[in-house]
Amino acid sequence: MLYLQMVRRLPEYFEGVELSPLCLALKRKEAAVIESILDGAGVDYTFEIISTRGRTLIDIVFGSMKKGVLFLVPSDRYEFSKGLLEEARLSHLIIE
């Protein structure tokens, strides 16, 4: 039987560890792909649900808010994780 190790962690797991925001996903599908990429690479991460402005012209003009998933990784894994997302053509979601 094959067991997959989940690497998504609760924020408390990272107590005393410097975290860097990696990316922001506004769509559920994007968030699922990011989770799959980070899980597959064995990167420990956590996330927060945040309110943010939408990216469409209508959102900008009318100031509508959306929920997004902010992914955070240990700072020493940021560059590696960023590279994974760039390879997957998700660089538009990366927070620099």
C-alpha positions in Angstrom: 0.0 0.0 0.0 1.3 3.5 -1.0 1.0 6.3 1.6 1.4 9.9 0.5 2.9 12.2 3.0 1.0 15.5 3.1 3.2 18.5 3.4 0.5 21.1 4.0 0.9 22.1 7.6 -1.0 24.1 10.2 0.5 27.5 10.9 1.5 26.4 14.4 3.9 23.9 12.8 6.0 26.8 11.6 6.4 28.5 15.0 9.8 30.1 15.1 10.3 29.6 11.3 10.4 32.6 9.0 7.8 32.2 6.3 7.6 34.0 2.9 4.5 34.5 0.9 4.9 32.4 -2.2 1.8 33.0 -4.3 -1.9 34.0 -4.3 -4.5 31.9 -5.9 -8.0 33.4 -6.5 -9.4 30.3 -8.2 -10.0 27.0 -6.5 -8.5 25.2 -9.5 -5.2 27.2 -9.2 -5.0 26.5 -5.5 -5.4 22.8 -6.1 -2.7 22.8 -8.8 -0.3 24.7 -6.4 -1.0 22.2 -3.6 -0.3 19.3 -6.0 3.0 20.9 -7.1 4.2 21.6 -3.6 3.1 18.2 -2.3 4.8 16.4 -5.2 8.1 18.2 -4.4 7.9 17.6 -0.7 7.8 21.3 0.2 6.3 22.1 3.6 3.8 24.9 3.3 0.8 26.5 4.9 -1.9 28.9 3.6 -4.2 31.6 4.7 -7.6 32.6 3.3 -7.5 36.3 2.7 -9.7 39.0 1.2 -8.2 40.7 -1.8 -9.2 42.8 -4.7 -10.1 41.0 -7.9 -8.0 41.2 -11.0 -10.6 41.9 -13.6 -11.4 45.4 -14.9 -14.9 45.2 -13.3 -13.4 44.2 -9.9 -10.9 47.1 -10.1 -13.5 49.7 -11.1 -16.1 48.7 -8.6 -13.7 47.6 -5.9 -15.2 44.2 -5.4 -13.4 41.9 -2.9 -12.7 38.2 -3.4 -11.3 35.4 -1.2 -7.9 34.1 -2.1 -5.5 31.5 -0.9 -2.2 32.9 0.2 0.5 30.1 0.2 3.4 30.5 2.5 6.7 28.5 2.5 9.7 28.6 4.8 12.0 31.4 3.5 14.8 29.0 2.8 12.5 27.1 0.4 11.1 30.2 -1.4 13.4 30.2 -4.4 13.0 26.5 -4.9 9.2 26.7 -4.7 9.1 29.8 -7.0 11.0 27.7 -9.6 8.5 25.0 -9.4 5.6 27.4 -10.1 7.6 29.0 -12.9 8.1 25.6 -14.5 4.4 25.0 -14.3 3.7 28.4 -16.0 2.1 29.9 -12.8 4.5 32.7 -12.5 1.6 35.2 -12.7 0.6 34.0 -9.2 4.0 34.4 -7.6 4.5 37.2 -4.9 7.9 38.7 -5.2 
